[in-house]
Amino acid sequence: MKKIFLSPILTLGMLLTFAIPLSAAPSIQLVINSEVVNSDAPPLSVAGRAMVSLASLKLLKLNLVWNADKKTVTVNAPGVKEKLVLTIGQKEASYGEKTLTLDVLAQLNKNRVVVPLRFISEAFKADVDWKAEKNTVIIRSADQVEKYKKLYQGTDLVAARKIAVNLPSKDENTLHNTEEGVYYQYIFPEGEALRYYSVVGNLLTYY
């Protein structure tokens, strides 16, 4: 069982490896619930609006049904009875008995239906954030919004740290610890939850 230690003191003499973030790519990066999405239809900018493909939103567990004759895509989300129907070339979409308006036309890109970023938030009640300085779109699904609020805005430091160490990470330590005295430990700087050291045996990794 993993244990979380709140001590800000670091043990000396351990091998230290750093998870160094990659420099931002020219294309727009999509991150859903802390996972980087690799898609053949990445986000793009149209008329000053960030557009995302519905097919790239698999982490939101959306079910997509494409009708080639009518050029419509029907989308439904887990636990939601209302269905969203989008038509290529139209700004209006139906969601149950409601009519929603997109910023720009729904369109096809590499045979994928793409829609404005803001529309994702309205239709699926997700938390969507555009980080211009990193050229990155961050989406948190409706069922994960409260968890991220506890992490970034909550007052319970221990709860926030537990969330932090369980978030997915693309950084993986490829070194091997020694067989003797293997133990697991997380060390956080005092008062922080977003930066920490993961200790596995004699390996220390900074996240």
N, C-alpha and C positions, 0 to 999 in steps of 0.2 A: 504494500500500500504506500502511495506517495504521501509524504508529509510536507507541510509548508512551515518553514521556519521564518520568523519575522526579523531575525537579527540582521542589522546592517553591516556587521563585521564580516570580512572576507577571510577565508583561510588561505594562508600563503603557501607557496610551494606547489600549487596545482597548475596543471597545464591549462592555459587560457586560450580559447578560440572565440573569435568575434563573428557575429552574423551581420555582415556588411550589406546594407541595401544597395541594389543595383541602381544606376543612374536612370532617370526617367527617359522612356523611349518617345520618339516623335508621335507615335500613334497613341490614341486614348486607351488607358488601361481600365479594366472593369474588375472590381473586387466585390464579392457578395459574401456577407457573413465572415469576413476576414480571409476568404479564399480567392486567390487570383484566378480569373476565368480566362482560359485559353480557347478561343473560338475562331472558326474560319470566317466569321462575320463580326469583327471587333467593333466597338463603339466608333461613331464618326460624327463629324460636325456638319450640320446642314443649316444654312441661313442663320448661323450663330447659335443654333440649338444642338445640344448633345443628343445623339440618337443611339438607341441600343436595339439589338435584335431580340425578339422574343425567344428565339431558339437558344440564345446564349444565357438565358435565365433559368437553366435547369435546376440550379441550387434553390430556386424558389418553389420547385416541385410543381410547375405549371404543366397542364395537359393541353397540347395544341392540336387542333384539327384543321387542316387546310382544305378549302374548296376551290379547286383550280378554275371551275366554270364561273363561279360568282366572284372569284378573287377575294374571298373572305377567309379569315382565320378565327376560329372559335376557341376561346381560352377559358379554362376553369381552374381554380386553385383549390387545394385541399381544405375540406371543411366549409367551403363556400358554395351555396346552391346556385347563386347567380352566375350566369355565363357572360363573358365579354365577347362581343363580336366586332371585329375590325374589318374594314373594307379598304383595299388598296386604292389610293388616290382620293380618299375622303378624310376630312378632318373630324367628322362625327363618328362615334362608336356607341353601340348599345351595351348597357351593363344591367342585366335584368330588365326592369321597366324604365331605367334611367337612360338619358342620353348624355354622353361625355364628349367634350370637345378637346381635340389635340392641338398643340401649338402649331404644328406643321402637318402636312399630309402623311398618312401612313404610306409606306412605300416598300418596294422590294430592293434588296441589296444582296447580291450573290445568292439569289433564290431564298432569302430570309426576309421575313416581315420585320421592318424596323419602325420604332415609334419614339417620340420625344421622351427624354429622361423624366421630366416632371409627370408625365402621364402614368409612369410605373407607380409613383407614389400615390396618385389619386385612385387608380384602379385597384391596386393590390394592398393599399394601406402600408406600404413599405416606407422605411426611412431612407431617403436618397440624398446624397451629398456630392457636390461637384468640387473637387480640389484643383483649382486652376493652376496653382503653382507646381503641382505634381502631375497634371494632365490625367487625372484619375477620377473615375466615377465609383463612389462607394454606396452600395445598397445593403440595407439590413432588412431582412424579411420581417413581416408583421409579428411572427412568433418570437423573434429575437430582439425586438426593439427594447423591451424592458430590461433584458440582460445587459445590453450595451449602455443603457442609462445608468444602471448600477455601477458599471465599470468606470464610466467617464464622469458621472455627475453624482453618484451615490455618496453617502457619508459613512458607510460600513466598509472600512479599509480591508478587513479580512475577507469579506465576501467579494470585493473587487479583485483581490489578489487570486482568489480561487478561480474566478472567471478568466483572468489573464493567463494563467498557466495552462488552461484547457482550450484556449483558442488555437485553431490550426495555424501552422507555420510552415513556410516553404524551406526554411533553414533546417538542415539536418546535420548533426555531428557525425562525420564519417570516421572519426578516430575511435579507438577501442580503449576502454578502461581496463585496469588490471583486475585480476580475478580475486585478489585479496581485499577483504574489507569493503565490498561493494555496498554503497548506500545511496539513497536519493534525498536530495535537499533542494529547496528553493530559497534564495537569499534576496531580499528586497532592500533597496536603499530606504532609509528611514522616511516614513510618511508617503511612500510611493507605491503604485500598483501597476504602472505601465512599463517599468523597466525592472528586470530581475536577472539573477544568475541561476542557472540550473546546474546542479552538481550531481554527477553520476560517478561514483567511485572516486577516481583521482582526476576526472575531467570537469572543467568548469566552462560553461558556455553562457555568453551574455546575450540577452534578448531585449 
